[in-house]
Amino acid sequence: MNKNKKPDWSGKRWKEMLVEQRKFIWHQDTIDRLAIWLGLKQGMTAVDVGCGLGYLGYTFWPYFGKGGKYFGIDQSEKLLADAQTTSKNWATCGQAKFIAGDAYRLPFEDNFADWVMCQTLLMHLEKPKDALSEMMRIAKPGGLIVCIEPDNLSTSLGDSYSSLPKLGIEEELLSKKAYILCNKGSIKLGRGDQSIGNRVAVMMKELGLTEIDARINDKVYFLYPPYDDPRQQAFLRMTKKRVLDDSSFWIKRARQEFLAGGGTANEFKQYMKICDKQRNAFRKQLKNSEYVCFFGSLFFVIKGRKPK
């Protein structure tokens, strides 16, 4: 893959991620509380930017969809076709429509929607503030803008628990450095900022939004034998695929970002030795049903209102 080429989210690898990463991503009672906090009402008109398969529409439809309208916007016509088909199963008593469009040039007039939303969109954009400004443009005066974005960098730099062998201090420092360099490289290559979540509120303030507030997802990821809970099984599938099945793809991508972020080829080689050691330990522990992990993530819901 060309280092500057954006991923085709309708491709097999990325589409699987779109589906798997959204399974069990929220607790239902958290969604219930968020709907109250956001002030959602039946009959609202919503625009979902970077909608993919329409996950946000499906998730929040019970709170605004009766007599309401949902417009999903994405660049992938393949994803939009699938989303339109599956929306027939959930978009009842209202209208759901999926339209090809660009986050920087949304196909709506000014002051169009009651609320405009996105999830894990800004983190992939070269100019996230421009996209946020465009979301603001199409919101009605007093309209709601909601961005659900992570700070994956801070999560990676944290000291989460797992049963893998403890790294030595120098190995630990190099691993942390790699996370930082890869994020810098991702930004430089135009692939986005993995730590965007903690900057969205500031961007909203700079653009003139009001009533800015934020919440955080209370989801905790954990694995322990025999991995028989449906949530654990889904998380284990994602972990195995990334660490084992798709490791060569992610290594190639990480090397591009590591070097673009200012790291050296020799440093990356040393970092790969650490990863290989941990990967082999993971494979062995998994085979013997011994692998355990427990950690939370920084996944923010940030809201603001367009001034009246």
Secondary structure, DSSP 8 states (H G I E B T S, - for coil): --TT----TTSHHHHHHHHHTTTT-S-HHHHHHHHHHHT--TT-EEEEET-TTTHHHHHHHHHH-TT-EEEEEES-HHHHHHHHHHGGGT--SSEEEEEE-BTTB-SS-TT-EEEEEEES-GGG-S-HHHHHHHHHHHEEEEEEEEEEEE-HHHHHHS--EESS----HHHHHHHHHHHHHHHHHHHHTTS--TTGGGTHHHHHHHHT-EEEEEEE---EEEE-TT--SHHHHHHHHHHHIIIIITHHHHHHHHHHHHHHTT--HHHHHHHHHHHHHHHHHHHHHHHTT---EEEE--EEEEEEE---
